[in-house]
Amino acid sequence: MWTRMSSEVRFYKGKHRVKVLSESRGNWIVEALEAFEDLVDGEKIHVKVGEKRIVPPNLLYERESLPPPAKEHVYELKMEKKLKKIVEKGEKASKDKLD
């Protein structure tokens, strides 16, 4: 197992600036450069400036970015269109009955 010391700035989850203190094969040790809220095991945690954390490297990005939006499943989109058509037909039928 190798460990490398570093001081580069990365973005945790693409949003929060952190400084990488050391890198290893499994997890990296980072220091928060800004305060933020994180979700760990379903609980909100307040991370303070200067606080050190152990994180997996796949959550650290070189540039600030937002993750791509989740694509809806094709089936869900088709069913949503069908539902809209059914609702429109029902509204049109009820409107015709009133006339």
C-alpha positions as CSV (number, residue, x, y, z in Angstrom):
1,M,0.0,0.0,0.0
2,W,1.4,3.4,-1.0
3,T,0.7,6.8,0.4
4,R,1.6,10.1,-1.2
5,M,1.5,13.5,0.4
6,S,-0.2,16.2,-1.7
7,S,-1.5,19.8,-1.3
8,E,-3.7,20.1,-4.4
9,V,-7.1,21.6,-4.2
10,R,-10.1,19.5,-5.3
11,F,-13.8,19.8,-5.2
12,Y,-15.6,17.3,-2.9
13,K,-18.7,16.0,-4.7
14,G,-18.0,18.7,-7.3
15,K,-19.2,21.5,-5.0
16,H,-17.0,22.0,-2.0
17,R,-13.3,23.1,-2.0
18,V,-11.0,20.8,-0.1
19,K,-7.2,20.4,0.0
20,V,-5.9,16.9,-0.5
21,L,-3.4,16.1,2.4
22,S,-2.5,12.5,1.5
23,E,-3.5,10.0,-1.2
24,S,-3.5,6.2,-0.9
25,R,-5.1,3.4,-2.9
26,G,-8.3,3.3,-0.8
27,N,-9.2,6.7,0.7
28,W,-7.8,10.1,0.7
29,I,-7.4,12.5,3.6
30,V,-8.7,16.0,2.8
31,E,-9.0,19.3,4.7
32,A,-12.1,21.4,4.2
33,L,-11.4,24.9,2.8
34,E,-15.0,26.0,3.3
35,A,-17.8,25.1,5.6
36,F,-20.5,22.9,4.2
37,E,-23.1,20.3,5.0
38,D,-22.6,16.7,4.1
39,L,-24.8,13.6,4.2
40,V,-23.2,10.6,5.9
41,D,-25.1,7.4,6.6
42,G,-28.4,9.3,6.2
43,E,-27.4,12.1,8.7
44,K,-26.6,15.7,8.0
45,I,-23.1,16.7,9.2
46,H,-21.8,20.2,9.4
47,V,-18.2,20.2,8.2
48,K,-16.1,23.2,9.5
49,V,-13.2,25.0,7.8
50,G,-10.0,23.1,8.5
51,E,-11.7,19.9,9.5
52,K,-10.0,16.8,8.2
53,R,-12.0,13.9,6.6
54,I,-11.3,10.6,5.0
55,V,-13.1,10.3,1.7
56,P,-13.0,8.0,-1.4
57,P,-11.1,9.5,-4.3
58,N,-14.1,9.0,-6.7
59,L,-15.9,11.9,-4.8
60,L,-13.1,14.4,-5.5
61,Y,-13.1,16.3,-8.8
62,E,-10.4,18.6,-10.2
63,R,-13.0,21.2,-11.3
64,E,-16.1,22.6,-9.7
65,S,-19.1,21.0,-11.4
66,L,-22.5,19.7,-10.7
67,P,-23.2,16.0,-11.4
68,P,-25.3,15.4,-14.6
69,P,-29.1,15.3,-13.9
70,A,-30.5,11.8,-13.5
71,K,-32.3,10.7,-16.7
72,E,-35.8,9.5,-16.3
73,H,-36.5,6.0,-17.4
74,V,-38.0,5.7,-20.8
75,Y,-40.9,3.7,-19.5
76,E,-41.8,6.4,-17.0
77,L,-41.8,9.0,-19.7
78,K,-44.1,6.9,-21.9
79,M,-46.5,6.3,-19.0
80,E,-46.5,10.0,-18.2
81,K,-47.5,10.9,-21.8
82,K,-50.3,8.3,-21.6
83,L,-51.6,9.6,-18.4
84,K,-51.7,13.2,-19.8
85,K,-53.7,12.0,-22.8
86,I,-56.1,10.1,-20.5
87,V,-56.6,13.2,-18.3
88,E,-57.1,15.4,-21.4
89,K,-59.7,13.0,-22.8
90,G,-61.5,12.9,-19.5
91,E,-61.5,16.7,-19.2
92,K,-62.8,17.0,-22.8
93,A,-65.5,14.4,-22.2
94,S,-66.7,16.1,-19.0
95,K,-66.7,19.4,-20.7
96,D,-68.8,18.0,-23.6
97,K,-71.3,16.6,-21.1
98,L,-71.7,20.0,-19.5
99,D,-72.5,21.6,-22.9
